[in-house]
Amino acid sequence: MNKINWNFENTYSGLSNSFKQNINPTPVKDPELVLLNKQLESKLNLDFSKSSNKDLSELFSGNSLPDGSNSIAQAYAGHQFGHFTMLGDGRAVLIGEHLSKNNQRYDIQFKGSGKTAFSRNGDGRAALGPMLREYIISEAMNSLRIPTTRSLAVVKTGEEVIRETSLPGAILTRVASSHIRVGTFQYIAARQKKDELKTLLNYSIERHYPEIKNSNNQALDLLNLLIDRQCNLVVNWMRVGFVHGVMNTDNMTISGETIDYGPCAFLDLYDPKTVFSSIDQTGRYAYCNQPVITKWNLARFAECLIPLIGKNKEEAVKVASEAINTFEKKYEDRWINMMRNKLGLIGLDSKDKSLILDLLTWMHEKKADYTNTFCHLMNLHPNKDELYNDKYFLNWRKRWEERLSKNDSSSKKSIEIMKNNNPVVIPRNHKVEEALSAAGQNDLKPINKILEILNKPYDEQKEIKDYQSPSKSGEKYQTFCGT
């Protein structure tokens, strides 16, 4: 495996056993490579060109571990739909931390690699469909310029997994700047050992926020930095109409990357209350609730840090609460600026908020397509739609054009800003399902095609109209977490 250029330096596995379990992936019967991400291979300075498909299948199934790897399952907890649970990697192992040429550190994790001490009643395995879904959506998110974990490979295991039915098993290789979560801090905080909490704090700062290593209150500074990153992240989700679907605290990373693509999907018709997850009966993780839940999750993170923020608990709680309460203002300011960018508005105008909200209200009432409405405003018309001849919309458009005329810049600059912020194509839910369905029948053409198109989401590409239209079925789209 040395010819691949692996360069492992495994720091997390050096922490005490409170943080992890040392465990190897469970070997699989008959691995077969399905997808390999050449673009990511290059970014990681890896070279798979001298390895056969058989060798790569053995590698990415965990049957053959590379030199220098040191595989572990990480411990973490989580508030799942508001209920606290001790969790951990129940079907994943982190095989090591790979350093690229420019000294960037990446976790290399196998998802679906077998039982661990944290599996509880699970089988530790994953089905092909959900692993391919994560590959498609995480790579699309990366191309949309949204911080995310990424996908390096998918292999079939040659074994079946039993869910509602029998499904082909698979393993995804996930790449992340780390897998440290809010839930990791919750797990350690629940043990009530301040020295372990301090170890995790120091480790997280060293890895992600070295600029605060010498600060007077590292815990408080880390909280403020994470508030900032998560605020930016959720604003980006809202920008492209992404609904995460399972924003539990174990799915919020300290790095500020999007993680876990279970029941996620993208808006077609604009409805802020959209929920795709089959298990979200109350709409807790609906599109419009994502900023609210982000703040809630950050408050749980703040609770973990109280012993490190100050010796006086009451004072520490007060300071942490003040930090958390900056979220709304930060979010609103950044959300409005994001919407200004989507509309090509330069500078500030007191009427901008009402202009933005009036458009969204119209989109909701008329069931307009979220992505295509902004394409229409950029004079890109993927599909002719009489909706945009609506009297209210035409009046709104006049107001918008008047506002654009006040920009201290050319209309060309406005269009440039819009094109940088409004994707022309997103992972349309029905097209993703079509690709997954074909892959289940060993036809990878639709998956490769959708990956190629989603690699350039802001570009006007030829012959992609079919990928720009919402589903014509009219059925409510549902996703499932795949565990």
N, C-alpha and C positions, 0 to 999 in steps of 0.2 A: 504493500500500500504506500510505500515511501515515494514512489514515482508520481503519486497524485499531488504531492507538495503539502500534505497536512503539516500544520505547525501548531501543535497543541501546547497550551500552558494553562493547566487546570487549577484555578484558584478557589472556586466555590467548593470543589470536592475536598479541599484542604480544611474546610470549616469542620466543627465538631459534628458528631452524629445527631445532635439535636436538629440540625438543619436538613438532613438527608439520610437516605439509605444507600449503601454501596450495593449495586446490583447490575448484572448484565442483562441485555435483552434476551428474551426467550427465543431460541432458534425456531425458524419456521420451515415448513415442509418443502416447498418448491417455489422459491422467490422468482419473480419476473419483473424486470424494469418496465414501467409504464411511461413515466415522464422524467425528463432530466432538464434542469434549468441552466442552459448554456450561458445566459447573460449573468446569472448569479455566480455560476462557476468561475467566470472571468473576474467578477468583482472580488471574490474570495481568494483570487490567485491560486485556484486549484486547477489541476489538469487531468481530466478523465480520458483524454484521447488515446492513451496507451493501455487503457483497461477495456477488457471485453465486456459485453452486456452481462455475461454470466458473473464476472467479477463484481460488476457494479450492483447486480441484483443481490449478491451475497453481502456486499458492503451495506447497502441501504436497507436491508432487512435486519441487519444486526447479527447475521450468521457469522460474519467475519469482521472483527473490529480493527480499525486502523491502529498502527503504532502510535503511542503517546496518548491515546484516549483513556479515559478513566470514568466509566459510566456510573451514574447515580440517578436516583429518583429524589426529587426535591420535596421537602415538607412545606405545606402552606395550609392556611384555613380560608374561610370565605363566608361572607353573608350572601347566601343564595336566596334570591327573592325575599331578602330581609331577614332570613333566619341564619344564625351563626352555626357553622359546621367545621369540624377539623377535617381537612382534606389531604392534599398531596398529589403527586403524580401517580395516578392510579392506573394509567395505561401509557406512560411515556418514560423514557430515560434520556437524560442529558449525557451524551457520550464524551463531551469535552468542550473546551473553549479554544477555538481556532483563531490564530493571529494572522491577519493579512499582511501584505508587504508594508503598508503604511501604519502598521501596529494597531489597526482596528481589531477589537476583540468581539468575536461572535460565538454565541452558544449554538452548538449543533445538537439537535434533539430529535429522537425518533419517537413518533406518536403512533401508538397502536402496537407497541413492542412487547406486550405481555404483562403479567401480573407483577405487582410490587407490594410492599408492606402497606401501601395506601389504597389498594384496590377495593377494599371493603367487599361488596358482593359482586363487583364487576369482573369481567373475564380478561381485562387488560388489553383487549384487541379493538381494532377499528375496522369499519366497512369501507369498501372502495369508494362509494359515492361521496360520503362526507370528507374523505381525504382529498379527492379530486376537487370538491367544492372549495375547500380551504386553499388549495393550490391556485385555482382560478381567481378567487376573490382577493386573496392576499397579494397576488401579483398585480391584479388590477388596481388595488389600493396604492401600491408602490408607484405605478405609472401615473396615478392621479395626484402624485406628490403628497401623499398622506403618510405620516410615520406608521410603520407596520412591521410585524414579523414577516418573514418571507418563506418561500417553499423551494427547496432545492431538488427534491425528487419524490416520486411516488412509486412504490413497488407493490405488486400483488403478492400475497403470501402463499398462494396455493392451498389455502385452508378456508373453510367457511366460518362465518360468525353468525350466531343466532340472535336476531333481534325480534321484530314481529314475524319475520320470515328468515330463511337462510340466505345469507348474502356473502359475496366474495370478500375475503379479508384483505386488508392493505395496511401499509405503513407509510407515513409521510415524514420526510426529513424537514423539520422546521428550523429556520435560522433566525436568531433574535440577538439584539445587542445585550440582552440578558432575559432571564425568566423570573426575575425578582418582582414580586407583586405586592400590592397592598395586603393581600392575604398572607404573604410571607411574614410581614411584620405582625399581623394579627396572630399567627401561629406562635411566633416567638413571644409576643407580649402576653399571650394566654398562659405561658409557662411561668410567668412572673419571676424571671431571673434577669435582673437588670444588666448583668455582665453580658449575657447572650444578646440582649437588645442592643447594647452598645456595640457589640461585635458586628451585628447586622447593619447598624447605622454607619459605622466606619467603612465597612465593606462596600455598601451602596454608594457612599460618597466617593470613595476611591475609584469606583468603577464608572460612575455616571456624572458626578458633580465635583470633580477635583478642585474646582475654583473655590469651594467653601471649606476646604480642608482645615484652614487656619482661622476660621471665623469664631466669634465668641459664643455663638449659640447655633451649633451645627444642625440640631434637630429642627429648630424653628426655620432656619434658612432652607433646609431640605423640604419642609412642608410648603413654604412659599414658592420654591422652584417647581414643585410638583403641581401645585395649584395652577401655576402659569402654563406648564406643559400640557396638563390635561384640559385646561380651558381652550388652548389652541387646537388640541386634537379634536374635541367635540365640535368646535366651530367648523373645522374642516369636514367632519362627518355631515354636519347640517348643510354645508355648501354643496355637496354632491348628492344629497338625499339618501345617505347610508343609514340603515337601521341595524345596530349591532345585535340586538335581540336578547343578549344574556349578560347584562352589565353587572354581574356579581363582583364583589371586591377581589375575588381571586382572578378576575379577568381585567384588572386594571394594573398596568405595569408601572414600575418606578421610572422606567426609561421614557415613558410617554408614547410608547408604540401601541398600535392596535393589536390585540391578541385574541385568539379564539374565534374562528369563523364558523360556529355551529349554526344556530338559527338566524343568520344574518341575511339581509336582502336590501335592495335599493327601491326607492319610491318610483312608481310609474306615475299614476295620478296623484296629485298633491292632496294629501290629507294628513294633517299634523298628528292625528291620533292613530296612524297606521301601526299595526302590530303584525309581525309575520310569524312569531314563534308560537307553535302549537300549545306550549305549556304556560304562556303568559296570558292567563285568563282575565287579569285585572287591568292590563295595559301599563303595568309598572315600567316596562322598558320600551314604550311607544316612542316614535320619532320625536315628538314634542317634549317628552319627559327626559331625554338624554342629558340635557344640562342639569336638570334637577337631581338626577341620580348621580351624576358626576360629583356634584357638591356633596351629596349624601355619603358617597364612597370616600371622598377626601376627609370628611368629618370622622369617619371610622379610622382612617390613617392617622389623623391628628390625635385621636384617643390613645393609640399605641405609643405615641411619642411623648405623652405627658410626663412620664418619669424622667425623660432626658431633656425636656424643655426647661424645667426648673425644679429646685428642691421644694419650693412651696407649691403644693398641688393646686390650691385655689388660684394662685397667680398664674401658674402654667396653663390652667384651663382657660382663664380669661384671655391670655395672650394668644393661645391656639384658636379660640373662638373668634377673636378679632381677625386673625389671618383667614379663617374659613369664610367669614362674612364679607371678605373682599371679592369673593367669587362672582356674585351676581353682577356687580358693576363692571368687573373685568369682562365677563361674558357678554353682557349687553353691548358694551363699547366695541368689542371685537366682532360680535355678530353683525352689528350695523355696518361696520367697516367692510366686513366680508360681503354683505349684501350690496353695499355701494360698488364694490369691485365687480360683482356679478352684473350690475346694471351700468357699469362704466362711468360712475359718478366720481368726479375728481373734486377734492376739497369738501367743505362741510356746508350744509344748508339746514336750517331749522325744520324745513318741511320734508327732509329726507325720510325720516321714520314713517310718517304717514304715507308717503309715496310707496315705500317698501311694503308696509302692512296692507295697503289697499290692493296692491298686486297679488299678494299672497291670499288675501280674502277672496278676491275674484277667482283665482286659480282653484281654491278649495270649493267654492260654490259651483263652479262650472266643470269641476273634475278635469282640469287641464293637466297635461303631462308636465311634470316638474322640469325635467331636463330639456325637453323640446320647446318649452315656452321661452327659455333663455336663448336657445338656438334661433328661434323665430326673431327675437329682438336683435340678434347678431346678423340678421338677414340670411341665415342658413335655414332652409326649410326642408327638413328630412321628409316630412309628410305634409301634404296640403291639408289644412284643417280649417273648416269654416268657423270654428270657434274664435279665431283671431279676427274675424269680421264683426264680432259682438260689439254693440254700441258702447257699452261700459268700458270694454278693453280699449277701443279706439280713443275714447276720451282720456283714459289713463295714459295711453301712449303719447298723446299731445302734451300732457303735463310732464311726462318723462323727457320728451324731446326739448321742452322749454328748459328743464333743469340741465340737460346736457349742454345747451347753448350757453349756460353760465360757466361751464368748465373753463378754467384758464389754460386751455390746451386745445389741440385739434381733435376733430371727431375720430381721426385715425388712431390717436392715443387712447381714446375711450374704447374703441373696438379692440385694440390690442390688449387692454386690461381685461375686457370681457372674455376674450379668447383664451387668456391665461387662467381664468377662474371658472369657466363654464365648459365642462366636458361635452363633446359632440356625441360621444357614445359611452355608455355605462354597462356593467354586466346586467342586462335585462334578465329578469328572473326566469322567464319561459325559455330563453335561449340557453341559459345555464343548465336548466333541467333537460333540454333537448340534448345538449352535449354530454351530460352525465348519463342519460339513458342510452345514448349510442355507445359510450365507453363500456357500459355494462354488457353490451353485445360485441365487445372487442373491436369497435369501430372508433378509432381515435381522431379521425379527420375533423369532426365538429369541435372537439376540444382544442386541437391545434389551431383551427381557424379562429375560434373565439379568443384564444390567447394572443394570436397575432394581431387581431383588431384592437383588443383592449390594451395592447402594449403602447398604442399611440392615441389615447383617448381625447386629446385636444386637437388632433389633426383632422382635416377634411380628407377622408379616404374614399376611394372609389368602391362602388358596389357594396355599401354597408347599410343601405336603407332598412333591410330586414332586421338589422341589429339595433336600429334606432326606434323601432315601433314598440309601443306597449302591447301586451298580450291582447288578442281579440276575444279570448274565451269569456272574459267578464267574471270568471270564477275568482273567489278570494284566494290569494296565494298563501300557502302555509309552508313553514320550514320546521325541521325537527333537529334536535341537538346531536343525534348520531352516536350517543354513548351506549 
